[in-house]
Amino acid sequence: MESGWVTTGPEVTAFETELAAWVGATYAVGVSSCTAAIEIAVRALRLPPNSRVLTSTITFCGAIHAIVHAGHRPVLVDVDDATLMPSPGTIARAARSGADAFVAVHYAGHGTPLQEVADAAGLPISRVVEDAAHAIGTEIGGRRVGSFSAATCFSFYATKNLPIGEGGMITTNDESIAERARRLRIHGMTADAWKRYLPGGSWRYSVAEDGIKANMTDIQAAIGRVHLKELEGWQRRREMLAAAYDAGLAGIPGIRLPARPEGDSRHAWHLYVIRVQRDYGMSRDALMARLAEQGVHCSVHFIPNHTQPYFGRFLDVHARFPVADRAFEEILSLPFYHSLTFAEVERVCDAIRAASPVREHKGSAIGEAEVVA
Ligand SMILES: *Cc1c(COP(=O)(O)O)cnc(C)c1O
């Protein structure tokens, strides 16, 4: 604020450089949101209008709007029961009627194998864009998400792992995609348009294409730069909180814990999503209401997009989503953020254990351990 420069300027450039280095990408372009990042990244692929762009039905609606706004047809894909992300089988089925690009989401922060996704869709990896709104800090094969596909889109929305309030970033190793994204984010004006306001800058600009207004501000970037320094510590804290939930919920019948990544992959733990299954003896909705009465507020990520009235018009006639439909009845996002305390995790776990109508399994695992000791 004291610099007198509030909108896009040197703080954005510095944040871009630092975030690109953090994720291991060559280029980064700061934008106003992840939704704008996805629209810009998909447009940067230069597909013919009305191309078929595949993505998971279990994602935030903004990611589907981004495909529509880029001038294409979203093709929703059913998910795998364990990861809640499209599997080679569901992708191949959706791609049977054609696939021109794929927007892959690393659901909850669990990395999805991108080469496998591309192969299943019959696409080169250069036609894959990542929705990494949950995945800053996710590692796949020992490398951070940010440079695996044509372009990776991050979110700095208030609830995300690197929160600014609002904001997004596109990272890529492809210079032409970075250049196009820089123009598209600011009315299609030639690169570094903001410099025209600097002393000695030229007032002339040229409009090269149909860009949008989606630039990041220096105020956002200044906050993001401070938070980026904290991020690795926050991620370690999230890992410990996830482990505490795993331990606290272990053995409750009908409570299924989130999938763990394999090998040298690392979960970013944006969300901690359990499944409330038949054996629990109570529906997800009933449990959610019971927890809310006790001041434990949960959420559901996400309502499958194929059930949304507006997106219905894009569905292939034979498209079915049996796994997503079933999972939607069961998924429950527990309170999860880096400042959550272990005592709060225990309180949530105890409340879930106590709410179960299945009597013989009552009693806290922690309490039992104390008795045994
Ligand atoms: C939050 C979110 C987005 C949108 O991010 P914004 O920065 O709010 O536009 C996109 N996809 C997923 C999966 C999200 O969770």
The ligand as an ORCA input file, in Angstrom:
! r2SCAN-3c Opt
* xyz 0 1
  C     -11.716    -23.499     -5.519
  C     -11.698    -24.327     -6.745
  C     -11.661    -23.755     -8.024
  C     -11.855    -22.285     -8.260
  O     -10.903    -21.484     -7.662
  P     -11.151    -19.893     -7.630
  O      -9.779    -19.358     -7.337
  O     -12.136    -19.636     -6.544
  O     -11.638    -19.499     -8.954
  C     -11.533    -24.580     -9.131
  N     -11.470    -25.908     -8.987
  C     -11.518    -26.509     -7.778
  C     -11.416    -28.000     -7.702
  C     -11.658    -25.734     -6.627
  O     -11.744    -26.323     -5.422
*
